[in-house]
Amino acid sequence: MTSPSEADLKRAPFTEGDVAMVYDQRKRRYRVELKSGALVETHLGYVTHDEIIGRHEGFFLVTNKGHRLFILRPPFADAVRELPRQSQVIYPKDLAALLMHADVYPGARVIEVGLGSGAASAALLRAVGPDGSVVSHEVREEVVEAAQRNVAHLAPGAADHRIVLGDAYADGLGTDEADRIVADVPEPSRLLDAAAGVLRTGGVFAAYLPTVLQVHELMMHLTRDDRWHMAEAFELLERPWHFSETSARPDHRMVGHTGFIATARRCEPPPRNM
């Protein structure tokens, strides 16, 4: 029996066992796994899970204290922020930029190095669609089970996902040709030989790194190696804005530095006389 797609699930009414995201009037969010007879309790009062079950997302409920709550299925960005995890998650703003700058497309064959929480795996699976594939290499056996649960939650009914348990630095990245490689590991420069062996020419190697020294090391390796071209690195800052009838101003808080994204294209070596 075919599993329901993410689109089918999002269009369906809530059922017991589904996850709902509840937002108060200040956009604070509460992740709720629905269970008949249970309560959604907030400092603004409570509503019952039974008031949510059976309805389609996008409605308001009023708590016993008279405050409005807005009910949605978890948007991907908020679901990523709320993931149970053993390792640092890539922030939604960076996931979006990673997919765009790595040019991950429907049907792509993607190798991921560093499974982590599974958030990036889920984002990649959503991007490659049913005709693509994602192979995730992970050295830490203890994170795999939780990551698989997170992927199933974030990308239900997604495309082919295979996990390879082992040390990609030492063991390499297999022999199957890839269109894109995405690495979230401390020393991605150690993967470049293996990556060059499986990534097709024109393919993208992308890495997510927390510190500028790590980025500098990777960029030096990429720019010295004639198998790679168009090496670039950047960070993304996200600043919300507040609007009222009489003003428009940036919010007092923003999502500043969370990580760097570096990309390069696999290429044929250039002619020696140029």
C-alpha positions in Angstrom: 0.0 0.0 0.0 1.4 3.4 -1.0 2.1 5.8 1.8 0.1 9.1 1.7 2.1 12.0 0.2 2.9 15.1 2.2 0.4 17.0 0.0 -2.3 14.5 0.9 -1.5 14.8 4.6 -1.5 18.6 4.6 -4.9 18.8 2.9 -6.5 16.3 5.2 -8.3 17.0 8.4 -6.5 16.5 11.7 -6.7 13.0 13.2 -5.6 11.6 16.5 -1.8 11.2 16.5 -1.2 14.1 14.0 1.0 17.0 15.1 -0.5 20.4 15.2 1.2 23.8 15.6 -0.7 26.2 17.8 0.2 29.9 17.7 -0.9 32.5 20.2 -1.5 36.2 19.4 2.2 37.0 19.8 3.1 34.1 17.4 4.6 32.0 20.1 4.2 28.4 19.0 3.3 25.2 20.8 3.9 21.8 19.1 1.0 19.4 20.0 0.6 15.7 19.3 -3.1 15.2 19.2 -4.8 12.9 21.6 -8.5 12.7 22.2 -9.3 14.0 25.7 -6.1 15.9 26.1 -5.6 19.7 26.5 -3.4 22.3 24.8 -2.3 24.3 27.8 -0.8 27.8 27.5 -0.4 30.7 29.8 -3.3 32.2 28.0 -5.6 29.3 28.9 -6.4 26.0 27.3 -8.3 24.4 24.4 -9.0 20.7 24.0 -7.4 18.4 21.4 -10.9 17.3 20.4 -11.6 20.8 19.2 -8.8 20.4 16.7 -9.3 16.7 15.6 -11.6 16.5 12.6 -10.9 20.0 11.3 -8.7 21.3 8.5 -5.8 23.6 9.3 -6.1 27.4 9.3 -8.7 28.0 12.0 -8.9 29.9 15.3 -9.9 28.5 18.7 -10.7 30.6 21.9 -9.2 29.5 25.2 -11.1 29.2 28.4 -9.6 32.7 29.3 -10.9 34.3 26.1 -7.7 34.4 24.0 -7.4 33.3 20.4 -5.1 30.5 19.2 -4.4 29.8 15.5 -4.1 26.2 14.4 -1.9 24.9 11.5 -0.2 21.8 10.4 3.5 22.4 11.2 5.1 24.5 8.5 8.5 23.0 7.5 10.5 25.9 9.0 8.8 25.7 12.4 8.9 21.9 12.4 12.7 22.1 12.0 13.0 24.5 14.9 11.0 22.1 17.1 12.8 18.9 16.2 13.9 16.6 19.0 17.6 16.2 18.2 21.1 15.2 19.5 23.0 17.5 17.2 22.8 21.1 16.0 20.1 21.7 13.4 20.7 23.8 10.3 18.4 26.8 10.6 15.6 27.1 8.1 17.0 30.3 6.5 20.2 28.3 5.8 18.4 25.3 4.6 16.5 27.4 2.0 19.7 29.1 0.8 21.5 25.7 0.7 18.9 24.2 -1.6 19.0 27.3 -3.8 22.7 27.8 -4.1 23.4 24.0 -4.4 20.7 24.1 -7.2 19.0 21.0 -5.9 16.3 20.1 -8.5 13.6 17.5 -9.0 15.1 14.1 -9.9 18.6 15.0 -8.6 20.8 12.3 -7.1 22.2 13.8 -3.9 24.9 12.6 -1.6 24.6 14.0 1.9 27.6 13.8 4.3 26.5 14.3 7.9 22.9 13.1 8.7 22.7 14.9 12.0 19.1 15.7 13.0 17.7 14.7 9.6 16.4 18.2 8.9 18.7 18.7 5.9 17.9 15.2 4.6 14.2 16.1 4.7 14.7 19.3 2.9 16.7 17.6 0.2 14.1 14.8 -0.2 11.4 17.4 -0.6 13.5 19.2 -3.3 14.5 16.1 -5.3 10.9 14.8 -5.4 9.8 11.2 -6.1 12.2 10.8 -9.0 15.3 11.8 -7.1 17.3 10.1 -4.3 19.3 11.1 -1.2 22.1 8.9 0.2 23.2 10.1 3.7 26.6 9.2 5.1 26.8 9.3 8.9 29.5 8.2 11.3 27.5 8.3 14.6 25.2 5.3 14.9 23.5 6.8 17.9 21.9 9.7 15.9 20.5 7.5 13.1 17.2 6.3 14.7 16.1 9.8 15.8 17.1 11.3 12.5 15.0 8.7 10.6 12.0 9.6 12.8 12.6 13.3 12.1 12.8 12.7 8.3 9.6 10.6 8.4 7.9 13.5 10.2 9.2 16.3 8.0 9.0 14.6 4.7 6.3 11.9 4.8 6.1 9.8 1.7 9.3 11.3 0.4 11.6 9.9 -2.3 14.3 7.2 -1.9 16.4 7.8 1.2 19.3 5.5 2.1 21.6 5.9 5.1 25.2 4.6 5.0 26.8 4.2 8.4 30.5 4.8 8.3 33.4 7.3 8.2 33.1 9.1 4.8 36.6 10.6 5.4 38.1 7.1 5.4 35.6 5.1 3.4 34.7 7.5 0.6 31.3 8.2 -0.9 30.7 5.0 -2.8 30.8 4.6 -6.6 27.4 5.8 -7.8 27.5 9.0 -9.8 25.9 12.0 -8.0 24.5 15.4 -9.2 24.9 17.2 -5.9 26.9 16.7 -2.7 26.0 18.4 0.5 28.4 18.2 3.5 27.7 19.2 7.1 31.0 18.0 8.7 33.9 19.7 10.4 36.5 19.1 7.6 34.8 19.0 4.2 38.1 19.5 2.5 39.0 15.9 3.4 36.1 14.8 1.2 37.2 16.6 -2.0 39.0 13.6 -3.5 36.1 11.2 -2.9 33.6 13.9 -4.1 35.5 14.5 -7.3 35.4 10.8 -8.0 31.6 10.5 -7.9 30.3 14.0 -8.7 29.5 14.5 -12.4 31.1 17.5 -14.2 28.9 20.6 -13.6 27.7 19.1 -10.4 27.7 21.1 -7.1 29.6 20.5 -4.0 28.1 22.4 -1.0 29.2 22.6 2.6 27.7 24.1 5.7 30.2 25.3 8.3 29.9 27.3 11.5 33.2 29.1 11.6 35.2 31.3 9.2 38.4 29.4 9.8 36.7 26.2 8.5 35.4 28.1 5.5 38.9 29.5 4.8 40.5 26.1 4.8 37.8 24.7 2.4 38.0 27.7 0.1 41.8 27.4 -0.2 41.6 23.7 -1.1 38.9 24.4 -3.7 40.7 27.3 -5.3 44.0 25.3 -5.5 42.4 22.2 -7.1 41.7 22.5 -10.8 38.9 19.9 -10.5 36.8 22.6 -8.9 35.6 26.0 -10.2 33.4 29.0 -9.1 34.1 28.5 -5.4 32.0 30.9 -3.3 31.1 31.3 0.3 28.5 33.5 2.1 26.4 33.8 5.3 22.8 34.8 5.5 21.2 37.2 8.1 17.5 37.2 8.7 15.9 40.4 10.1 12.1 40.5 10.6 10.2 43.8 10.4 7.3 45.1 12.5 4.4 46.9 10.9 1.6 49.0 12.4 -0.8 51.6 11.2 1.8 54.4 12.0 5.2 52.8 11.7 7.4 50.3 9.9 10.6 49.3 11.7 13.0 46.3 12.0 12.3 44.0 14.9 14.5 44.3 18.0 15.7 40.7 17.5 17.1 39.0 14.4 18.6 35.7 13.4 22.2 36.6 12.8 25.2 34.4 12.1 24.3 30.7 12.2 26.7 29.3 9.7 28.5 29.7 6.3 27.5 28.1 3.1 30.3 27.3 0.6 29.7 25.9 -2.9 31.9 24.9 -5.9 31.3 23.3 -9.3 33.0 20.1 -10.4 34.8 20.7 -13.7 37.1 19.2 -16.2 40.7 20.6 -15.7 41.2 23.7 -17.8 43.6 23.6 -20.8 47.2 23.9 -19.6 48.1 26.7 -22.1 45.4 29.1 -20.8 
